[in-house]
Amino acid sequence: MTNDVIIVGAGPVGLFLACELALAGVQPVVLDRLPERSGEQKANGLVGQVLRLLDHRGLHQPLSGVPGAPQPVPRLVFGAFPLDLHRLDANPLHAVPVPQHRIEEVLEERALELGVTVRRGCEVSGFTQDATGVTVDLHGPDGARQVRARYLVGADGGRSTVRKLADIGFPGVTSPDPVSRVAHVRLPEGLRTTDSGEVLLPGCPTPFRPYTHTRTDHGVFVITPFNQDAVMIATMEWGGPPVDQRAPLTLDELRASIRRVTGADLELTPARTAGPFTPRRTVGHNTRLAERYRDGRVLLVGDAAHVHAAIGGPGLNLGLQDAANLAWKLAAELQGWAPPGLLDSYHRERHPIGERVFMHSQAQIALMAPGAGTTALRALVGELLSHEDNLARIAALMAGSDVRYDTDCPHPWAGGFAPELALTTAEGDLRLAELARSGRALLLDLTGGALGLADRAAGWKDRVGVVTAQCAEPPAGALLLRPDGYVAWASGVGEADPTGLERALRTWFGTPRD
């Protein structure tokens, strides 16, 4: 039996890719080498444009616990600079604190609801590909076996077996510094705070703002009080004492690091609430980008395609949007309606976004390093961030809201992620995100149907839904949305370009059906 798609890796990216494929009418199989979901604490939240994408799929509320559209956060941090985003008239940066194990739980529940098969305890040991598919060698609970798929996707992390077996180069830079340590702990009672909520550590004159990277003369300190019984403490050090990477991080080691970085001797005890709260130590940082995201019928997504410093939390923003970009294009190829070059556009669109994340993650690490030169650079960057236009550019960079894919449409919304719109439709008042739940492409006609756009798109009705709606302040006369939420074409308010619409439909959604 040949499966449509085998996805290797049941982390957030692999599971989300499976959900997107299932929505598009493809039934993937997800394989993971671990017998159950990992208890390791990795990501601590979601940052950026990805929250608007998840809202399009109805996943924002299960992950955030908050109904409605994602709301911008008033503050975040860039290279240990606090960003006061409330100063911006249009703040593009969203963030939700949610641990990775909860993200995986929600995504696996959705995948199973959609009929996805998830097989655990299965490790890939090899594969061969030919003109019609990929044969994968597995070791699983039932021993060695082979399975076959029309396509194979590696979502198996930075040490990706799929990438290595495909012999896809992974060039980049590895640095021995900094050493990062993080654990969820209980702090001693009686710690004082300032009137503005900053934490004062005993023996340290520097106040520490929660949820913020604070640079000292000897490193970086972070305190994130999720609750009284599980406070996340993290340090970053350059040029510290030697580390035995084979030994697990202990609270004594973290306490010594806090003392070196802040000067405070802070008693730590294990978190009282249920985890997973595994202490983690990361030595150095690895910045690498796959030479190509596709090799024939083998593709890479998420950390299998790129690894970088975690500062600023860009990993899931990058990886989950990789998955959304790939899924509909891969489904189009499998279903036979993909226009020429559509699947190759996955690498063409997403590889430059990976490069951009590398740029700003490395820049942030450089801005946090100790030394007089860095201090001088920070003084300059601090001046630049005092200007709202520079602050807005950094916020857009971190959010990924500055991404613009190439289109031949001159409208300012073309190529960007769809705006948040409140609409009045035949079914009632809805947000645009609620119209996107099915994962299909969407032609949104804001002209009241006067220009006959539905008739123009009739040949693509099996691939593109059409909704006529009214909007109080329409950003365009009509918007053609790709399944990943990006605008493929738009017209001016009160007008339309039927020729441009048909060209965009053919470019992204192939030949019309009779």
N, C-alpha and C positions, 0 to 999 in steps of 0.2 A: 504494500500500500504506500502511495506517495502522498505526503502531507503537502499542503500549500506552502507553509512557512514553518521552519523550526527556529525558535529563538533560544539562544543559549544565555542563561542568566535571568533569575527571577528577582532581581532588585527592582527599584522603582521604574527605571527606564525600560527594562524588558517587559515588566507587567503592563506599563502604560502603552507600549507599542502593541502588545497583544490586544488590549482593549480597543485601540484605534483600528487595528486590522479587523477585529470582530465587528465593529460598527460598520466597516466598509464591506462586509459580506465575506470576509476571509476568515477561516478558522485555523489559527496557529496552534502549535504545540510549544509550550515553554519547558525547557529543561534546566535544572539547576543541580550542581554537584552536592550541595548541602542537603541533608535529610529533612531539615525544617528551616523556617525563616531564621536568619541570623539574629542573635541577641546582642551583637556588637553595636554600640552607639556610634553612629557616623554623623550624618547631617542632623542639624538641630532645627531646621526650618526651611521654608521656601521663600525665595527672594526674587522679585522681578516680574517680568511680563508673563512668566509661566502661570501665575495665579489667575490672570485673565483667561489664559487658555483653559485652565482647569475649570474656571467658571463656565466656559462654553460647554463643558461636558457635565456640568452639574456636580462637580467634585469639590468645589471650593467650600461649600457649607459642611460636608462631612469632615473635611480636613481642618477647617478653622473653627467650627462650631458656631459660626456667625452667619445668619441668613443674608441674602442680597448680594450685591456686587462687592468685589474686593475694594477696600478703602486704602488710600495712600497712608503710609506711616509718616508721622511728623519728624522722626529722627532716624538716622542710620549712621554708619561709620564708613569712612574710606581711608585706608592707610593710617588708621589711628587718628583721623580727623573727625570730630563729630560733625555731622551734616544736619543743620537745622532746616529741614525741608519745608517747614510751615511758612518759610519766607517766600516760597514759590507760589505764583498764581496758579500754575498747572503742575502739580507734583505727580510725576509718572511712576514713582517707586512704591511698590507694594511689598509687604512681608508678613509672613505668618509663622510664629514659633510652633513647630510641630516636629516631634522626633521621627527619625527615619523609620523606626519599626512601626509607627502608626501609619505613615505614608504607605508602606508596603502592605499593611493589613487592609487599608481602604482599597488600594488598587487591586489586590488579589481578590477581595470580595467582589469588586466590580467585574473583574475578568471572569470569575466563575459564573456570575450572573449572566454574562454574555456567552457562555458556553465554551470558554477557553479551557484547554487541558493543561494542567501544570503538573509536571512529573519531577519529583525531587529524588535526590540520591543518584542522579545520572550524570556521569562525567564523560565529556567528549575526549576521545584519544586520537582521533584522526578523521579526515574526510577526503573525498575525491569529488570533483565536479565535472560534469560533461555538458553537452548542449541542451539537455532537458532538465537537469536537476543536480542535486548534491546528495551523495551517499555518506552518511555520518556513522562513524564507529563510536559505540557507547560502552561504558561499563556501569552497570546499575545493580539494583537489588536482585535481579534475576540473572546476573552475569553479563558476559559480553554479547553484544548484538549489534545489528545495523538497522538504521532507519533512513528513509529517503524523503526528501522534500524538493520542491521546485526552487526554493530559495532558503538560504541559511543566513541568520543574522546573529552576530556576536554582540551581546549586551553583557558580557562577562567581565567587565571591570578593567582596571589599568594593566593587569597582568594577563590580559585576554588570551586564552588558548586559541580561540578562533583567529584572532589577528596573527598570532605567531604561526599557526599552521598554514594560513594563507600567504605567509611570507610578505606581509605588508610592513614596510619600514615604519619606525616609530621614532623619528629624530627629535632632538630637543636638548634641554639643559638640565643637569642634576647638580644640586648644591648641597653641601653637608650642613648648612645652616639655613634657618634656625631649627632648634629643637623645640617642638611644641608638646606640651603636656596638658591633659584635660581630664577632669573627673567630676562626678557629682558627689557632693559631700554635705555634711552638716557643719556649720560654723559654730564657734563658741557663742554662748548667749552674751548679750550686753554690748555687741558691736554698735558703735554710734554712727549716726547718719547726720548729714547737714540738712538745713531747711529745704534745700532743693532735691533731697533724696540721694545724695552721693554718700558712699560708704567710706568711713574712716577706719583704717587698720591700725592696730596698736603699734606705736613706734615709727609710723610713717606719716609725714606731714602732707603727702599728696592725697587729695580726695579722689575716689574712683567712681565715675558715673556708671551705673549698671547698664548692661547690654552694650558696652562700648569698649573698644580696644584702647587702653591708655599706655602711651609710650613713656618709659622712664629712662634714666641714664644707662640701664643695664638690660633692658628688654621690654616686654609688653605684658600687661596684666589685664585679665578680663574676669568680671564677676557677673553672673546672670542668675538672679534669684527667681527661678521658676516657681518655687514654693519654699516654705521654711525648712522642710525636711529633705530637699534635694536642690542645693545651690550648685550651679555649674561654675567651677573655677578653672581658669586656663592661664598658662604662661607661655611666652616665647622667649628663647635665649639664643644669643649668638656667642660662639666661642666659649661655651661653658665647659664643665668637667666632662671627661669621657663617659660614654653611655654604653652599657651592655644591652644591646638591642634584643638579646635572647631572653632577658629577664623581663617580666611584666612590670608595668609602672605601679609603684606603691604610693600610699599616701605620704609616707616619710620622704620619698624622693620628690613628690610634688611640693611638700612643705619646704624642703630645702631650696627648691627652685623659686618659690614665692619669696623666701628670705633674700635670695640673691637679687631678684628683680625689684622688689619693693622695699626691702629693709625690714619688713614686718615678720615676726615669728608668730604664725597663725596655726593654732591647734585645729586639726581636721579629724573628723570621724566619718565613718561610712554613711551614705544616704539612708534615711529611715524608710522611705517609700519604695514600692516595687520598681524594679528597673525596666529594661536593661540599662545599667549605668556602669558598664565596663570601663575602667580607667584606660586611657589611650595615650601612647607616646608616638610622635612622628618625628623622625630624624631627617632634617633637610627638607627640601622640596624638589619635586620632579615636574618639569614642564615639558610635555611631549605631545606631538600631534601626528596622527597617522598620515602617511604620504597620500593615501587615497582612502576614501570611505567605501569604495566598491571595488571588488575584484570578481568580475563575471557575475556569478549567482551568489556571491558571498558579500555581505554588507556589515558595516560596523556602526554602532550607536553608543552614545554616552561615553563613559570612561574608557571603553574599549577603543574609542577613536581619539580621545584626548584626556590628558591628566594635567593638573595645574594646582597651584596653591589654593586652599579652601577659603582664603581671606575674602570677605564680602559675600560669601555664600553663592557663587555663580554656578556651582556644579549641576544642580537639578534644573535650574533655569535653562542651562545649555542642553543638558541631556534629554530632558522631557520634550523640549521643542525639536531636537533631532528626531525623536520618535514620531512626533506629530507630522513633521515634514516628510519623513520616509513613508509612513504608513499608507497614506492615500495614493502616493505614486506607485508603491509596490502593489497595492490592490488593483490599480488601473492596469498595470502590466499583466497581472494574473488574470484579470477579467477581459483582457483583449482590446481595451479601448484607449490605452495610453498613446498619446501622440509621440512621434519620434523624439528621443532624447529626454523624455520626462524623467525617467528613473535616474539618468545621469545628472540631472539638475539637483539631485539630493546633495551630492558632493559639492557641486558648483555653488550652491547656496549656503550650505552649512559649514564648509571648511573655513571660509573667511571669518565666520562668526567665532569659530574656535580660536583663530589667530587673534581676534580682538579681545577675547577673554584672557588669553595668555598675556597680552600687552598690559591690561590693567591689573591683573593679579600679580604679575611680577613688579609692576610699578608700586603697588601697595606694600609688598614685602620690602622693597628698597626704601620706602618712606618710613618704615618702622625700625630700621636697623640703628644700632647705636653709633655714635661718632659725631664729631663736630661738623663734618661735611653734610651729613644727613640733617643735622639741626638747622644748618643754614638753608638747605633746600626746603625744609619744612616751613621755615619762616616765609619763604617766597610763595610756596603753594598755599599757605594760610592766607596770605594777602589776596591771591587769585580767587580763593573760595569765598572771600568776603563779598565778591561781586555776584549778583544773582544770575547773570547769564552763564558764568562759569559753573556755579553751583548746579544750574539746570542741566548743563552738559554732562557733568559727572553723574547726576542722578539718572539721566537718560542712558548713559553708558552702563551703569550698574544694573539698571532695569532691563536693558536690551530693547528699550522702546525706540532707540535710534536705528534699529535694523530696517533697511529698505531693500527688498529684493528687486532685481531688474524687471521692469515691464516697459512696454512701448507706449504706456499711457501717461500723459503729462499731468494728470490730476494730482494734487499734493497728497492725497490719501493712497494713491496707487503704490503698491509695494510694501506698505506698512501694515501693522496689525489693525484690525477693524476697530473703529471707535466704539465706546460704550454709548448706546442709544436707547432712549425710552420711546417705544413705538405704540401706535394704536393700529391694530390689525382686525381682520374679520373675526378672529378668535378672542379679541379683547386686548387689554393693555399688557404688553410684554416688553421685556428687555431684549435687545439683539442677542445677548448671550443665551437667552432661553430658546431662541429660534435655532440655535446651533447645536442643540443637544444630540441630534441624530448623527452628527459627524459628516453630513453631506455638504457639498458645495451649495452656495445659496446666492441667488440673484434677488437683491432687495430693491424693489421699485418704490421710490419715494415720490413719484410724480402722480400717484393716484391711478395709475394704469393708463393714463392719457396717451402715452407714446407707444403702446403696444409691445412693450419689452417681453412680455410673457410669450407672445406669438413668435418673436425673434428667437427665443430660447427653446422653443417647443422640441426641436430636434435633439436636445440634450436632456429631456425631462427625466430620463433614467439615471442621470448623473448629477443634475443641478435642480434643486428646488427653487421655486419662485414664490416670493411673498410680496404682496402689495401692502404698503403701510403708510401711515402719516407720522410725521415727526415735527415737534415744535420748532426746532432749529436744525433743519436737515443739513448735514455736511456735504451732501451731493444730491444729484437727481436720482442716481441709482448706484449701487455698489455690487460688484461681483466678488463674492468671498470664496476663497479656496477652503477646503475642509480644515486646514490648519489655522484658519482665522485670518490669514493675510489677504489683502485686497488685490485682486488680479486686474481689476478695471473699475473706473468710476467716471461719472459724468458730472457736469456742472449742475448747480441747483436749477430745477425747472427745465432742464434740457437733457438730451441724450444723444449719443453718437452710435447709431445702430451698426455702422460699419466697424467701429472700434470694439463694440460689444461682441460681434460675431468673430472678429479676429482673435479676441481674448478667449472666447469659448473654444475655438479651434486650437489655439496655442496650448491651453491648459487641460482641455477635456476632450480633445480628439475630434473625429469626424461625426457629424450629426447622424442620427438614425432616421430613417423614413417614417 
